[in-house]
Amino acid sequence: MLPLLILGSFGPTLAAIFLVHRYGSLAEKQDFWNRVVSLKRISWVWFLVILLIMPAIYIVGYSIYSLFGGEQPPVASLFNGLNSASTILMFAFVMIMAGPVSEEFGWRGYVLDPLQGKYGRIVGNLILGFFWILWHLPLFFIDGTSQYAKGFGYQFWSWSFQLIALCFIFSWVYNNTNRSILGAIILHLLANMAYPTNLEPTGEMIFTLLRLFIIATIVLSWKRKD
């Protein structure tokens, strides 16, 4: 089962690399890999946005949640078990590979541009978000995954809306960093690290409304540019 999970998780990235090298021109191949490794595409302002936006959502969401009696998990709990150099390195490797590297070559690096080109930024990201949710669905049937633990109750719908919100946030950053895949990878990593956990319905609703506000702000900024 584990080899299949690993292979499946790298599906978007492996598919993108194959398609670029099978059908792309030399210039397209060079552009693709430049977007993966080049920091020059990202201005210092947008690098700060990448570093700060997900922690900011986490802090603001839990700050509002605390007004309703909720509690933010201790920061130290995020690093439980990281008591040696080897475990820290393994944790960092897994966090970088499981999602950021395994997905972003495909979702933002390959699929997003044609979707936005054909359907526009708003509809294109809604389509991408739908398929991102669909791609994760098998995990809800595999015991031991975080998705399986959520089930198909209110947490499923909050989680699904979060993926839609992340599509808009990632694309907003991607479109303002010269289509940087590296920027999307870093942003995805921070989104995973700053993901709110163990929320009851009030907390899920607060974070959902916060994400809705962010989507609305991004959409309005896009509308002004159109």
N, C-alpha and C positions, 0 to 999 in steps of 0.2 A: 504493500500500500504506500509506504513512504517514497519509494522511487517514482511511483505514479504521481504523487502529490508534488514532488519536486519538479518533475517534467511538466506537469500541468501549470504550476506556478510560473514557470519560465516561458510558457506558451506565447504571450504577447511579444516578449523580447526576441525569442528565437524566430518567430514568424516574421517580425520586422527585419531582422538581420538577413534572413533568407531572401525576402522579397526585394530588399534594397540591392543585394548583390546579384540576384538573378535577373532583375528587370531594370535596375537603375543604371544611368549613364555614369561615366567616371566622375563627372562633376557632382552628381547626386550622391554617389558613394562618399566622396571626399567631404561634401557638405554634411552628410549624416554623421560621420565620425568626428568632424570638427565640432558639431553641436553637442556631442557626448563629452568631449574633453576640454573644450576651450572655456576659460574663465573670462576671456576678453569680451564675450558677448553680454556679460552681466555687469551693468554699471554698479557703482558702490551703493547707490540709493536702492536699487532693486535687490542687491545682495542683502541689505539690511531688511528689506521686506520679506525675503525668503527666510531669513533667520528668525524674524520676530513675529510674523503673523500667526503661526500656529500656536506658539506659547501664549500670545496675547489672547487668542480665542479661548484657550484653556483657562487662563487666569480670570478673564472677564466672565466667562460662563460659570465658573465655580464661585466667583464673588457674588454674582446674582443669586446663585443657588443657595449660598449661605444665608441670604436674607429670608429664605423660606425654610430654614432649619437644616439644610444639607451640609455635608462636610466634604472638604477636599482631602483626597488621600495624601498622607505625608509624602513629601518629595522623596524621602529616603526609601519608601516602599517601591519606588520605580527601579531601584538598584539592588533589591534584595538578592543575595547570593553572589554578588560581584565582589568577591573577597580575594581575588588573585589576578595576576596579569593575564593568565591563560583564559579565565572565565570572562574577563573584560574584553579581551580580543575576540573570543568566540561570540559574545553578545553583540559586539559592534559588527562583526562579519554577518551574523544572521539578520540583524536589523537593516543593514545596508542591502543585502541580497534579497531578502524576503519581502518583496513589494517594490521598493525603489528601483533596483536594478532589474529584477525579474519582470517588471511590468512597463516601466516608463519608456523604454525604447519603442514599445509598441503603441501604447495609448497616446502619449503626447508626441513621441518621436516620429510616428508613422501615420497613425489614423486621424489625428486631430486636424491636420492641415487640409486634407481633402474634404472632411466633413464641414469645416468652417467655410471652405471655398464654395461648396455646393449649396449648403443650407443656411449659412450665416452663423455668427458666433453663438447666438442664443439657442437656436434649434439644433445646431451641430453639437453643442455640449449636452443638451438634453438627450440626444441620441446616444452619444458616447457614454453618458451616465447610465442609461438604460442597459446597454450592453456590458458595462462594468459590473452592474448589479447581477445581471444574468450570468456572467462569467464566474462570479463568486458563489452562486447558488449551490453547487455540489458540496461545498464545505459545510452547509447547514445540515447535511445528512451524514457527516463523518464525525463520529464520536471522538472527542479530544480536541477539536478545534474550537476557537473562540466563537465562531459563528454557530456551531452546534449548541453551545451553552446559551446563546441568546434565544434560540427557538424562533417561532414565527408569531410571537406576540408583539407588544408595543415596541420592544427593542429592535425587532426586525425592521419595522417601518422607520424608526429613528435612524438606524444604521443605514438604511437604503437612501434616505434623504441626505444623510451625511455624504454619501458617495456623489450624489448630484451636486451638493455644495462644493465638494472638493474638486469636481470637474471644472466648475466655474472659477474657483480660486486658482487652481493650477493653470488653467488656460489664460486667465488674466495675467498671471506672472509670465507664463510662456510667451504670450504675445508681446510682452514688454521687455523681454530679454533676448531679442533676436532669435526666437525659437530655440532656446537653449534646452537641450535634453538634460544636461548636467544640472541646471537649475531645477528642473522638474524632479530629478532624482533626490536632490537635497531637500526640497520641499516635501516630497513624499516621506522621506525619512523622519523629518520633524513632525509631520502629521501623525505618523505611527507612534512616535514617542510622546506626543502631547494629546493622546486620545483619551477622553474621559471614560472611566470604567465604573462598573457597579452602580449605575444610576437607577433610582426608582423613577416612576412615571413623571413626577414633577421635574426632576433633573433632566430627563430626556426631553421634556417639553421645552425647558429653558434653552437647552443647547440647540434644539430644532428651530426655535424662534430666532436665536442669535444667528444661526446659519442662514435662515431666510432673509434676515436683514442684510447680511453680507452679500448674498446673491442679488438682492434688489439694488444694492449700492453699485455692484459691478455692472449689472444690466443698464442702470441709468448712465454710468460712465461710458458704456459702449454706445448707447443711444445718442449721447451728445456728440460722439465722434462720427456717427453715420451721416 
